[in-house]
Amino acid sequence: MILKSNQIKHLLKLAGIALAIVLVIFTAAPGYGEEALTGEAAGLAASLNESLLLTFVGIFLIGLALNLTPCVYPMLAITVSIFGQQSESRSGLVFLRALTYVLGISTMYSILGLFAALTGGLFGSILQSPVVLLLVSLLFFVLSLSMFGFYELQMPSSLLSRLGGQRSASLFGTWLSGLFVGIFAAPCVGPPVIGLLTLVGHRGEPLFGFLVFFVLSLGLGFPYLILGTFTGLLQKLPRSGAWMNWVKKLLGTVLVAVGCFYLSLAAEPSLTFILIPLTMFLGGIYLGFVDKTQTSSYLFIWFKRLTGAALIVGSILFYQAGHVPSINWDKYTGQPIESGPAAIYFSASWCIPCLEIDRMTFTERTAIEAMGQLKRFKVDLSNYDSPESKAVREKYRIAGVPTIVFLDRNGQEVVRERVVGFVSAEELIARIDRVKAAEDTGDETVALADTPESVVEDTSEASLVADTTSIVPGSSFNLGALFKMREGWHVYWLNPGDSGTEPQISWRLPEGFSVGKPEWPAPQRFAKPPFATFGHEGELLLAHEVSIPANLEPGTVVKIGADIEWLVCDEICISQSASVEIELPVAQTASPSSADPLFANAKYLLPETSPDWKFSAIYDNRSAKLIIEPPASVSLQNADALTFFPAQQGVFRHGSIKTTIDAGIIRVDMQRTGLPPDERLRGVIVLNEVISDQPRSIIVDTEWHKK
């Protein structure tokens, strides 16, 4: 067949449309452009964009392949029947009708994708339930049976004939015909649509959902666009035959693998790397070498064999990928560990540093060998606030994950070797060696003696200070826990970030006294990509207002004590504790103490409420965004001029926080861990530039709005 010049023009138009669609996808899709990637993703922008390209190409090819299924393939003839009855003299109008026809097909699926994204809770969050996961798995298994011939899914023949016999006189009628084709093709496209609905529901991004199904429908409708423009191509199509039954079985194998995936999520995630490779292996043998589909084509026979061999090889590679040697952990059930040495690993499924340790540290041969010398227990704190999790967190004083606790031969923690946050294989081995050294010598102090020079007792200290020299009955005063850190070391803020834990204070108060909540100064950001933590260097004064009972007798002395536990970190973290107290005389009048300037400075560093600053917050299933409108008198041109610190723990990936400024509006983009946010977004913004008449730090407290 020789193409005419106007037909070549149409092909060039098709190429232009395809290019435009690709450009729209990669410039408009949220969260994937290099500008939108933040934190850990920023360094991988190129690879992620490449992955996105492959994803949409794959979705397009899935849509294209769906034309080979039994209830879609006949639609090709219907398409040519519809356009073959048109007697248009202008080829441009024929092309326009074909394009409108494809857009009709795209309409239904694009709306479906948009709906899935907007109702992400319907398609995504419900998949956290094992019961729902089992039902989804069962659905895919049932759908796979239709592909293996146990029952048939097809549209009624009467509707086929009606569509094929109609005459579309208008573009709307052509669009409506395409819409019907999209609807009646659903019996065969249903299985991949369900899978894509799940993907889109998890992301919760309307534009992404729209584009996924738009690209799918473009693949499904592309042959219609070609055939609607060049109707003579129908004669070149392969005849429907036995080979299509083999294609159905191939799709059925894919559906069984997807069903195994959801079954693994419901039962035990590690089964994914057993059930899916097994399905691929058996499917490869059956499809490539056992299936008796009759055909005279040697090309098809060799295609079957190559497909079967590819599935077998893929199954082996998939199995190997899921069985990289790693540390074997015993599940911790709350039992007392009375003898060691032992290690307890506290982790969570939403914890990014935990995944980094699992992938980068626990797979190292040297780390596996070193940890093999200890008893090994793992505690899953994914359900962080459950009664079981709270009990074990309180028992071992765990305030964040990942944390590794080492126990000596008596079952007592070797406090200085506790790991909080990411740890390299080399550092992990060094800590294990120190724990073992104490075990081997029977001297519990050896672990401390071998501690690096930087890890000494004077890394930090804690004490109690008051802003007054005496206390007056019936009044109040300020009492503070004062932390002093050696240069280069820091303690954590109320939200420590991606790892760590804030200081814990247990008060010992005389009868009638009460202590308010601590007043936290604005923190600093400590970034070690892809992670970030928040804390304080140098000195930190956590001030508390103390109420004094009215029945105290002047001339007496009051003693207030506190048990304080904190982490102090540099390259490593050290758990420290102190039992401190302060004595204050009771008098009729009070005067400022020498520590009063410390309290004045701490008050200066406290974030302030500023009604001149406007805040709004929106979120979806994967991300969150804080929009800041500064007062008209404030002009910030550089994104580094402002830092946002969220106050909620375990909700965001703090290394992903990125600030941008456009036309005076400040936008803070954050990636969520998947946990639901509180009713309000709370935190602090710190102005890194001195601005006249503006506070140094400003309290953020605004209501969440879901996209």
C-alpha positions as CSV (number, residue, x, y, z in Angstrom):
1,M,0.0,0.0,0.0
2,I,1.4,3.4,-1.0
3,L,0.5,6.3,1.2
4,K,-0.7,9.5,-0.4
5,S,0.8,12.8,0.6
6,N,-2.3,13.8,2.6
7,Q,-2.1,10.5,4.5
8,I,1.6,11.2,5.3
9,K,0.5,14.5,6.7
10,H,-2.0,12.7,8.9
11,L,0.7,10.4,10.2
12,L,2.9,13.5,11.0
13,K,-0.1,14.9,12.8
14,L,-0.4,11.7,14.8
15,A,3.3,11.9,15.7
16,G,2.9,15.5,16.8
17,I,-0.1,14.7,19.0
18,A,1.9,11.8,20.6
19,L,4.8,14.2,21.3
20,A,2.5,16.8,22.8
21,I,1.0,14.2,25.0
22,V,4.4,13.1,26.3
23,L,5.4,16.7,27.0
24,V,2.2,17.4,28.9
25,I,2.7,14.2,31.0
26,F,6.3,15.1,32.0
27,T,5.7,18.8,32.6
28,A,2.4,18.7,34.3
29,A,2.4,15.4,36.3
30,P,2.8,16.4,40.0
31,G,5.6,15.1,42.1
32,Y,7.8,13.9,39.2
33,G,9.4,16.8,37.5
34,E,12.8,17.6,38.8
35,E,11.5,20.8,40.3
36,A,8.9,18.8,42.3
37,L,11.3,16.2,43.6
38,T,12.5,17.0,47.1
39,G,14.8,15.6,49.7
40,E,16.1,12.1,48.9
41,A,14.3,12.2,45.6
42,A,16.1,15.3,44.4
43,G,19.3,13.4,43.8
44,L,17.5,10.8,41.7
45,A,15.5,13.1,39.6
46,A,16.8,11.9,36.3
47,S,16.3,8.2,37.1
48,L,12.8,8.9,38.4
49,N,11.9,10.7,35.2
50,E,13.2,7.8,33.2
51,S,11.2,5.5,35.3
52,L,8.1,7.6,34.7
53,L,8.7,7.5,31.0
54,L,8.9,3.7,31.1
55,T,5.8,3.5,33.3
56,F,3.6,5.5,30.8
57,V,5.1,3.7,27.8
58,G,4.2,0.4,29.6
59,I,0.7,1.7,30.2
60,F,0.3,2.7,26.6
61,L,1.5,-0.7,25.4
62,I,-0.9,-2.4,27.8
63,G,-3.7,-0.4,26.2
64,L,-2.4,-1.4,22.7
65,A,-2.2,-5.1,23.7
66,L,-5.7,-5.0,24.9
67,N,-6.8,-4.8,21.3
68,L,-5.7,-8.5,20.9
69,T,-8.3,-9.7,23.5
70,P,-11.4,-11.5,22.2
71,C,-14.0,-8.8,23.1
72,V,-11.9,-5.9,21.9
73,Y,-10.5,-7.2,18.7
74,P,-14.0,-7.3,16.9
75,M,-14.3,-3.6,17.7
76,L,-11.7,-2.9,15.0
77,A,-14.1,-4.2,12.4
78,I,-16.9,-2.1,13.9
79,T,-14.6,1.0,13.7
80,V,-14.0,0.5,10.0
81,S,-17.7,-0.2,9.4
82,I,-18.5,3.1,11.0
83,F,-16.0,5.1,9.1
84,G,-16.4,3.1,5.9
85,Q,-19.9,4.3,5.6
86,Q,-18.8,7.9,5.6
87,S,-18.3,9.5,2.2
88,E,-16.2,12.4,3.2
89,S,-14.3,14.0,0.4
90,R,-11.9,15.7,2.7
91,S,-9.3,13.5,4.4
92,G,-8.8,16.1,7.1
93,L,-12.4,15.7,8.2
94,V,-12.0,11.9,8.2
95,F,-9.0,12.3,10.5
96,L,-10.9,14.7,12.8
97,R,-13.7,12.1,13.1
98,A,-11.2,9.4,13.9
99,L,-9.6,11.6,16.6
100,T,-13.0,12.4,18.1
101,Y,-13.8,8.7,18.1
102,V,-10.6,7.9,20.1
103,L,-11.4,10.8,22.5
104,G,-14.7,9.2,23.1
105,I,-12.9,6.0,24.2
106,S,-10.5,8.1,26.3
107,T,-13.4,10.0,28.0
108,M,-14.7,7.1,30.0
109,Y,-11.3,5.8,31.2
110,S,-9.9,9.2,32.0
111,I,-13.0,10.1,34.2
112,L,-12.6,6.7,35.9
113,G,-8.9,7.5,36.7
114,L,-9.8,11.0,38.0
115,F,-12.5,9.5,40.2
116,A,-10.1,7.0,41.6
117,A,-7.6,9.7,42.5
118,L,-10.2,12.0,44.1
119,T,-11.5,9.1,46.2
120,G,-8.1,7.8,47.1
121,G,-9.3,6.6,50.4
122,L,-11.8,4.3,48.6
123,F,-9.2,2.7,46.3
124,G,-6.1,3.1,48.4
125,S,-6.5,3.2,52.2
126,I,-8.9,0.3,52.3
127,L,-6.1,-1.9,51.0
128,Q,-4.5,-1.7,54.4
129,S,-7.1,-4.3,55.6
130,P,-6.1,-8.0,55.3
131,V,-9.7,-8.9,54.6
132,V,-9.9,-6.4,51.7
133,L,-6.5,-7.6,50.4
134,L,-7.8,-11.2,50.4
135,L,-10.9,-10.1,48.5
136,V,-8.9,-8.2,45.9
137,S,-6.6,-11.3,45.5
138,L,-9.7,-13.5,45.1
139,L,-11.1,-11.1,42.4
140,F,-7.9,-11.4,40.3
141,F,-7.9,-15.2,40.6
142,V,-11.6,-15.3,39.5
143,L,-10.8,-13.0,36.5
144,S,-7.9,-15.2,35.6
145,L,-10.2,-18.1,35.2
146,S,-12.0,-16.4,32.3
147,M,-8.7,-16.0,30.5
148,F,-8.1,-19.8,30.8
149,G,-11.5,-20.6,29.3
150,F,-13.5,-21.5,32.4
151,Y,-16.1,-18.9,31.4
152,E,-16.4,-16.1,28.8
153,L,-16.6,-12.4,29.1
154,Q,-17.9,-10.7,26.0
155,M,-20.4,-8.1,24.9
156,P,-23.8,-9.0,23.4
157,S,-23.8,-9.6,19.6
158,S,-26.8,-7.4,19.2
159,L,-24.9,-4.4,20.4
160,L,-22.1,-5.3,18.1
161,S,-24.4,-5.2,15.1
162,R,-26.1,-2.0,16.2
163,L,-22.8,-0.2,16.5
164,G,-21.5,-1.5,13.3
165,G,-24.6,-0.5,11.4
166,Q,-25.1,3.0,12.6
167,R,-24.3,6.1,10.6
168,S,-22.7,8.9,12.6
169,A,-23.5,12.2,11.0
170,S,-21.9,14.5,13.6
171,L,-18.8,14.7,15.7
172,F,-20.9,14.3,18.8
173,G,-22.3,11.0,17.3
174,T,-18.7,9.9,16.6
175,W,-17.6,10.7,20.1
176,L,-20.6,8.8,21.4
177,S,-19.7,5.8,19.3
178,G,-16.2,5.9,20.8
179,L,-17.7,6.2,24.3
180,F,-19.7,3.0,23.7
181,V,-16.7,1.2,22.4
182,G,-14.8,2.1,25.6
183,I,-17.7,0.9,27.7
184,F,-18.3,-2.4,25.9
185,A,-14.6,-3.2,25.8
186,A,-14.6,-3.2,29.6
187,P,-15.2,-7.0,30.1
188,C,-11.7,-7.6,28.7
189,V,-10.0,-4.5,30.0
190,G,-11.5,-4.8,33.5
191,P,-8.5,-6.7,35.1
192,P,-5.8,-4.2,34.2
193,V,-8.2,-1.3,35.0
194,I,-8.6,-2.7,38.5
195,G,-4.9,-2.8,39.0
196,L,-4.4,0.7,37.7
197,L,-7.3,1.9,39.9
198,T,-5.4,0.6,42.9
199,L,-2.2,2.4,41.8
200,V,-4.0,5.7,41.2
201,G,-6.0,5.4,44.5
202,H,-2.8,4.9,46.4
203,R,-1.3,8.1,44.9
204,G,-4.4,10.2,45.3
205,E,-3.2,12.7,42.7
206,P,-6.0,13.7,40.3
207,L,-3.8,14.7,37.4
208,F,-1.7,11.5,37.7
209,G,-5.0,9.5,37.8
210,F,-6.3,11.3,34.7
211,L,-3.0,10.8,32.8
212,V,-2.7,7.1,33.6
213,F,-6.1,6.2,32.2
214,F,-5.8,8.7,29.3
215,V,-2.5,7.1,28.2
216,L,-4.2,3.6,28.7
217,S,-7.1,4.7,26.5
218,L,-4.7,6.2,23.9
219,G,-3.1,2.8,23.6
220,L,-6.5,1.1,23.4
221,G,-7.7,3.7,20.8
222,F,-4.6,4.1,18.7
223,P,-5.5,1.3,16.2
224,Y,-8.9,3.0,15.8
225,L,-7.2,6.3,15.0
226,I,-5.2,4.6,12.3
227,L,-8.0,2.5,10.9
228,G,-10.5,5.4,11.0
229,T,-8.1,7.4,8.9
230,F,-6.8,4.6,6.7
231,T,-9.7,2.2,6.5
232,G,-8.0,0.0,3.9
233,L,-5.6,-1.2,6.6
234,L,-8.3,-3.6,7.9
235,Q,-7.3,-6.0,5.1
236,K,-3.8,-6.1,6.6
237,L,-4.9,-7.1,10.1
238,P,-4.1,-10.7,11.2
239,R,-7.2,-12.9,11.3
240,S,-8.7,-13.7,14.6
241,G,-7.8,-17.3,15.5
242,A,-6.3,-19.7,18.0
243,W,-3.4,-17.4,18.7
244,M,-5.8,-15.1,20.5
245,N,-6.6,-17.9,23.0
246,W,-2.9,-18.1,23.8
247,V,-2.8,-14.3,24.4
248,K,-5.7,-14.8,26.8
249,K,-3.7,-17.4,28.7
250,L,-0.7,-15.1,28.9
251,L,-2.9,-12.3,30.4
252,G,-4.4,-15.0,32.8
253,T,-0.9,-15.8,34.0
254,V,-0.3,-12.1,34.7
255,L,-3.6,-11.9,36.7
256,V,-2.6,-15.0,38.8
257,A,0.7,-13.2,39.6
258,V,-1.2,-10.1,40.6
259,G,-3.5,-12.1,42.8
260,C,-0.5,-13.7,44.5
261,F,0.9,-10.3,45.2
262,Y,-2.2,-9.2,47.1
263,L,-2.4,-12.5,48.8
264,S,1.2,-12.0,50.0
265,L,0.3,-8.6,51.4
266,A,-2.6,-10.0,53.3
267,A,-0.7,-13.0,54.7
268,E,3.1,-12.4,54.8
269,P,4.9,-9.8,52.5
270,S,7.9,-12.0,52.2
271,L,5.8,-14.6,50.3
272,T,5.8,-12.1,47.3
273,F,9.3,-13.4,46.4
274,I,8.1,-17.0,46.4
275,L,4.6,-17.0,45.0
276,I,5.2,-14.6,42.1
277,P,8.4,-16.3,40.8
278,L,6.6,-19.6,41.1
279,T,3.7,-18.3,39.0
280,M,6.1,-17.0,36.4
281,F,8.1,-20.2,36.3
282,L,5.0,-22.5,35.9
283,G,3.4,-20.0,33.5
284,G,6.6,-20.0,31.4
285,I,6.6,-23.8,31.2
286,Y,2.9,-24.0,30.3
287,L,2.7,-21.1,27.8
288,G,6.0,-21.9,26.1
289,F,6.2,-25.6,26.0
290,V,3.0,-27.4,27.2
291,D,0.2,-25.3,25.7
292,K,-1.3,-27.1,22.7
293,T,-2.7,-24.0,20.9
294,Q,-3.0,-25.2,17.2
295,T,-1.3,-23.0,14.6
296,S,0.6,-23.5,11.4
297,S,2.8,-20.5,12.0
298,Y,6.4,-21.4,12.9
299,L,6.9,-17.7,13.8
300,F,4.2,-18.0,16.5
301,I,5.6,-21.3,17.8
302,W,9.0,-19.7,18.3
303,F,7.4,-16.6,19.9
304,K,5.6,-18.9,22.4
305,R,8.9,-20.6,23.2
306,L,10.8,-17.4,23.6
307,T,8.0,-16.0,25.8
308,G,8.1,-19.1,28.0
309,A,11.9,-19.0,28.3
310,A,11.7,-15.3,29.2
311,L,9.2,-16.0,32.0
312,I,11.4,-18.8,33.4
313,V,14.5,-16.6,33.4
314,G,12.5,-13.7,34.8
315,S,11.2,-15.9,37.6
316,I,14.8,-16.9,38.6
317,L,15.9,-13.3,38.6
318,F,12.9,-12.2,40.6
319,Y,13.4,-14.9,43.2
320,Q,17.1,-14.0,43.6
321,A,16.2,-10.3,44.0
322,G,14.0,-11.1,47.0
323,H,16.5,-13.4,48.7
324,V,19.5,-11.3,49.3
325,P,21.3,-12.5,52.4
326,S,20.4,-10.4,55.4
327,I,20.3,-10.6,59.2
328,N,17.7,-13.1,60.5
329,W,15.7,-11.6,63.4
330,D,13.5,-13.4,65.9
331,K,10.2,-11.8,66.6
332,Y,10.1,-10.1,69.9
333,T,7.0,-11.1,71.9
334,G,7.6,-9.1,75.1
335,Q,9.5,-11.9,76.8
336,P,12.2,-10.8,79.3
337,I,15.7,-11.2,77.9
338,E,17.6,-12.3,81.0
339,S,20.9,-13.3,79.3
340,G,22.9,-11.9,76.5
341,P,24.6,-10.5,74.7
342,A,21.5,-9.6,72.6
343,A,20.3,-6.9,70.2
344,I,16.7,-5.6,69.8
345,Y,15.9,-3.8,66.6
346,F,12.9,-1.4,66.7
347,S,11.5,-0.7,63.2
348,A,8.4,0.3,61.4
349,S,7.1,-0.2,57.8
350,W,6.7,3.6,57.3
351,C,10.2,4.4,58.6
352,I,12.6,5.5,55.7
353,P,15.8,5.2,57.7
354,C,14.7,1.7,58.7
355,L,14.5,0.7,55.0
356,E,17.9,2.2,54.5
357,I,19.4,0.1,57.3
358,D,17.7,-3.0,56.0
359,R,18.9,-2.5,52.5
360,M,22.4,-1.0,53.1
361,T,23.6,-2.3,56.4
362,F,21.9,-5.6,57.3
363,T,22.8,-7.1,53.9
364,E,26.5,-6.6,54.4
365,R,28.3,-9.9,54.9
366,T,30.5,-8.5,57.8
367,A,27.5,-7.1,59.6
368,I,25.6,-10.4,59.2
369,E,28.5,-12.3,60.7
370,A,29.0,-9.8,63.6
371,M,25.3,-9.8,64.5
372,G,25.3,-13.6,64.3
373,Q,27.3,-13.5,67.6
374,L,24.3,-12.1,69.4
375,K,20.7,-13.0,70.1
376,R,18.6,-11.0,67.7
377,F,15.1,-9.7,68.2
378,K,13.0,-7.4,66.0
379,V,10.1,-5.2,67.2
380,D,7.6,-3.9,64.6
381,L,6.3,-0.5,65.7
382,S,4.3,0.2,62.6
383,N,1.2,0.6,64.7
384,Y,3.1,3.1,66.8
385,D,0.3,4.1,69.3
386,S,-1.2,0.6,69.9
387,P,-1.2,-0.6,73.5
388,E,1.4,-3.3,72.6
389,S,3.7,-0.8,71.0
390,K,3.4,1.7,73.8
391,A,4.2,-1.0,76.4
392,V,7.4,-2.0,74.7
393,R,8.4,1.6,73.9
394,E,8.0,2.5,77.6
395,K,9.9,-0.6,78.7
396,Y,13.0,0.2,76.6
397,R,12.5,4.0,76.5
398,I,12.0,4.1,72.7
399,A,10.8,7.4,71.3
400,G,11.7,7.0,67.6
401,V,12.7,4.4,65.0
402,P,15.0,3.0,63.9
403,T,16.6,2.1,67.3
404,I,18.9,-0.8,68.2
405,V,19.4,-1.7,71.8
406,F,22.3,-3.9,72.9
407,L,22.0,-6.0,76.1
408,D,24.9,-7.4,78.1
409,R,25.2,-11.0,79.5
410,N,22.9,-10.0,82.4
411,G,20.2,-8.7,80.1
412,Q,21.0,-5.1,81.0
413,E,21.3,-2.4,78.3
414,V,24.8,-1.3,77.3
415,V,23.5,2.3,77.2
416,R,26.4,3.9,75.3
417,E,26.1,1.5,72.4
418,R,22.4,2.3,71.6
419,V,21.8,3.1,68.0
420,V,19.3,5.8,67.0
421,G,18.9,6.5,63.3
422,F,20.9,5.1,60.4
423,V,24.1,3.3,61.2
424,S,26.7,2.0,58.8
425,A,27.9,-1.6,58.8
426,E,31.3,-0.5,60.1
427,E,29.9,1.4,63.0
428,L,27.5,-1.4,63.8
429,I,30.3,-3.9,63.9
430,A,32.4,-1.6,66.2
431,R,29.5,-1.4,68.6
432,I,29.0,-5.2,68.6
433,D,32.7,-5.7,69.2
434,R,32.6,-3.5,72.3
435,V,29.5,-5.3,73.6
436,K,31.3,-8.6,73.0
437,A,34.5,-7.4,74.6
438,A,32.6,-6.7,77.8
439,E,31.0,-10.2,77.6
440,D,34.2,-12.0,76.9
441,T,36.2,-10.4,79.8
442,G,33.3,-10.4,82.2
443,D,34.0,-6.7,82.8
444,E,31.0,-4.5,82.0
445,T,33.3,-1.5,81.8
446,V,35.2,-2.7,78.8
447,A,32.5,-1.5,76.5
448,L,33.0,1.9,77.8
449,A,36.7,1.7,77.9
450,D,36.8,1.0,74.1
451,T,34.5,3.8,73.3
452,P,36.0,6.2,70.8
453,E,37.7,9.3,72.2
454,S,34.8,11.5,71.1
455,V,32.4,9.5,73.1
456,V,33.1,10.6,76.7
457,E,31.0,11.7,79.6
458,D,31.4,15.4,78.9
459,T,29.6,15.3,75.6
460,S,26.7,16.9,77.4
461,E,25.3,17.6,80.9
462,A,22.0,18.5,82.4
463,S,21.0,20.5,85.4
464,L,18.1,22.4,87.0
465,V,18.1,26.2,87.1
466,A,15.4,28.7,88.4
467,D,14.8,32.4,87.5
468,T,14.5,33.3,91.2
469,T,16.5,33.0,94.4
470,S,13.4,32.2,96.5
471,I,9.8,31.3,96.0
472,V,6.7,33.0,97.3
473,P,3.6,31.0,98.4
474,G,0.7,31.2,96.0
475,S,2.7,32.5,93.1
476,S,4.7,30.9,90.3
477,F,8.3,30.9,89.0
478,N,10.2,29.5,86.0
479,L,12.2,26.3,86.4
480,G,14.3,25.0,83.5
481,A,16.2,21.9,82.5
482,L,19.5,23.2,81.2
483,F,21.4,21.1,78.7
484,K,25.0,22.0,77.7
485,M,26.5,20.2,74.8
486,R,30.2,20.0,73.7
487,E,30.9,21.7,70.3
488,G,29.6,19.6,67.4
489,W,27.0,17.7,69.5
490,H,23.3,18.4,69.7
491,V,20.1,17.2,71.4
492,Y,16.8,16.9,69.7
493,W,13.7,19.1,69.4
494,L,10.1,18.1,70.3
495,N,9.9,16.6,66.8
496,P,13.4,15.0,66.3
497,G,12.9,14.5,62.6
498,D,13.7,11.3,60.7
499,S,15.5,9.8,63.8
500,G,16.2,10.5,67.4
501,T,14.1,11.4,70.5
502,E,13.4,14.5,72.4
503,P,14.6,14.9,76.1
504,Q,12.3,13.2,78.6
505,I,11.9,14.7,82.1
506,S,10.2,13.0,85.0
507,W,9.6,15.5,87.8
508,R,9.8,14.8,91.6
509,L,7.6,17.5,93.1
510,P,6.6,18.3,96.7
511,E,2.9,18.1,97.5
512,G,0.8,20.9,96.0
513,F,3.3,21.9,93.3
514,S,2.5,21.5,89.5
515,V,4.7,21.9,86.4
516,G,3.5,23.2,83.0
517,K,4.6,22.0,79.6
518,P,8.1,22.8,78.4
519,E,8.6,25.9,76.2
520,W,10.6,24.9,73.2
521,P,12.8,27.4,71.4
522,A,12.9,27.3,67.6
523,P,15.2,24.4,66.5
524,Q,18.0,24.0,63.9
525,R,18.0,21.7,61.0
526,F,20.7,19.0,60.7
527,A,20.6,17.5,57.2
528,K,22.4,14.2,56.2
529,P,20.6,13.5,52.9
530,P,18.3,11.8,52.4
531,F,17.4,12.4,56.0
532,A,17.0,15.4,58.3
533,T,16.8,15.9,62.0
534,F,15.9,18.9,64.2
535,G,17.6,19.9,67.4
536,H,19.7,22.3,69.4
537,E,23.5,22.9,69.7
538,G,25.5,24.6,72.4
539,E,22.9,25.2,75.2
540,L,19.2,24.4,75.5
541,L,17.0,25.7,78.3
542,L,13.6,24.0,78.5
543,A,11.7,26.4,80.7
544,H,8.6,25.3,82.7
545,E,6.2,27.4,84.7
546,V,5.9,26.0,88.3
547,S,2.8,26.8,90.4
548,I,3.5,27.2,94.1
549,P,0.9,26.2,96.7
550,A,-0.3,28.9,99.1
551,N,0.2,27.0,102.3
552,L,3.9,27.0,102.4
553,E,5.7,28.4,105.4
554,P,8.3,31.2,104.9
555,G,11.7,30.1,106.2
556,T,11.4,26.5,105.0
557,V,13.3,25.0,102.1
558,V,11.7,23.3,99.1
559,K,13.5,20.6,97.2
560,I,12.5,19.8,93.5
561,G,14.1,17.0,91.6
562,A,13.9,15.5,88.1
563,D,15.1,12.4,86.3
564,I,16.2,13.4,82.8
565,E,17.0,11.2,79.9
566,W,18.3,12.5,76.5
567,L,20.2,11.6,73.4
568,V,23.2,13.6,72.4
569,C,24.4,13.1,68.8
570,D,27.3,13.9,66.5
571,E,28.2,11.2,64.0
572,I,26.9,8.8,66.6
573,C,24.2,9.1,69.3
574,I,24.7,8.5,73.0
575,S,21.9,7.9,75.4
576,Q,22.5,9.8,78.7
577,S,20.6,10.3,81.9
578,A,20.9,12.4,85.1
579,S,19.1,12.7,88.4
580,V,19.2,16.3,89.4
581,E,17.6,18.6,92.0
582,I,17.4,22.2,93.2
583,E,16.7,23.7,96.6
584,L,14.8,26.9,96.9
585,P,13.9,28.8,100.2
586,V,10.4,30.0,100.8
587,A,10.1,33.8,101.4
588,Q,7.6,36.6,101.3
589,T,9.5,38.2,98.4
590,A,11.6,37.0,95.5
591,S,14.4,38.4,93.5
592,P,15.9,37.3,90.1
593,S,18.6,34.7,90.2
594,S,21.9,34.6,88.2
595,A,20.1,32.4,85.7
596,D,17.5,35.0,84.9
597,P,19.3,36.1,81.7
598,L,19.2,32.5,80.5
599,F,15.4,32.6,80.8
600,A,15.2,36.0,79.1
601,N,17.2,34.6,76.1
602,A,15.1,31.4,76.0
603,K,12.0,33.6,75.9
604,Y,13.4,35.6,73.1
605,L,14.0,32.4,71.1
606,L,10.4,31.2,71.5
607,P,8.3,31.2,68.4
608,E,5.6,33.8,68.4
609,T,2.1,34.0,67.0
610,S,1.8,36.6,64.2
611,P,-1.6,37.4,62.7
612,D,0.1,39.2,59.8
613,W,1.3,35.8,58.5
614,K,-1.3,33.7,56.7
615,F,-1.1,29.9,56.4
616,S,-3.1,27.2,54.6
617,A,-2.3,23.5,54.4
618,I,-3.5,20.8,51.9
619,Y,-2.7,17.1,51.7
620,D,-3.4,14.0,49.8
621,N,-2.4,10.3,50.2
622,R,1.3,10.9,49.5
623,S,2.2,14.6,50.0
624,A,1.4,17.7,51.9
625,K,1.8,21.4,51.2
626,L,2.0,24.5,53.4
627,I,1.2,27.8,51.7
628,I,2.6,30.9,53.4
629,E,1.5,34.5,52.7
630,P,3.9,36.9,54.5
631,P,2.8,40.4,55.3
632,A,3.1,43.0,52.6
633,S,6.1,44.6,54.4
634,V,8.1,41.3,54.1
635,S,9.8,40.5,50.9
636,L,11.6,37.1,50.7
637,Q,13.4,36.4,47.5
638,N,15.5,33.4,48.5
639,A,14.0,30.1,49.6
640,D,16.9,29.7,52.1
641,A,15.6,32.7,54.0
642,L,13.0,30.6,55.7
643,T,12.8,27.1,57.2
644,F,9.7,25.1,58.2
645,F,9.8,22.7,61.1
646,P,6.7,20.5,61.5
647,A,5.8,19.7,65.1
648,Q,4.1,16.3,64.4
649,Q,6.3,13.2,64.6
650,G,6.1,10.3,62.2
651,V,4.0,12.0,59.6
652,F,6.5,13.5,57.1
653,R,9.8,12.5,55.5
654,H,11.7,15.4,56.9
655,G,14.6,15.1,54.4
656,S,12.0,15.8,51.6
657,I,10.9,19.2,52.8
658,K,11.5,21.8,50.1
659,T,10.7,25.5,50.2
660,T,10.1,27.6,47.1
661,I,9.1,31.3,46.7
662,D,7.1,32.5,43.7
663,A,5.7,36.1,43.5
664,G,6.0,36.5,47.2
665,I,4.1,33.3,48.0
666,I,6.0,30.7,50.0
667,R,5.3,27.1,49.3
668,V,6.6,24.2,51.5
669,D,6.3,20.8,49.9
670,M,6.5,17.7,52.0
671,Q,6.2,13.9,51.4
672,R,4.0,12.0,53.8
673,T,4.9,8.7,55.4
674,G,1.4,7.5,54.8
675,L,0.2,8.1,58.3
676,P,-2.9,10.3,58.7
677,P,-2.2,13.9,59.7
678,D,-3.7,15.4,62.8
679,E,-6.7,17.7,62.4
680,R,-4.3,20.7,62.1
681,L,-0.8,21.3,60.8
682,R,1.4,22.6,63.6
683,G,4.9,23.7,63.5
684,V,7.3,26.6,63.4
685,I,8.8,28.7,60.6
686,V,12.2,30.2,61.3
687,L,13.3,33.4,59.5
688,N,17.0,32.9,58.6
689,E,17.3,36.6,57.8
690,V,16.8,39.4,60.3
691,I,13.8,41.4,59.3
692,S,12.8,44.6,61.1
693,D,9.6,44.4,63.2
694,Q,9.3,40.6,62.5
695,P,9.7,37.8,65.0
696,R,12.6,35.5,64.5
697,S,10.3,32.5,64.5
698,I,6.6,32.2,64.0
699,I,4.1,29.6,65.1
700,V,2.2,27.7,62.4
701,D,-1.2,26.3,63.4
702,T,-3.7,25.9,60.6
703,E,-6.4,23.5,59.6
704,W,-5.7,20.7,57.1
705,H,-7.7,20.6,53.8
706,K,-7.7,17.4,51.6
707,K,-7.2,17.8,47.9
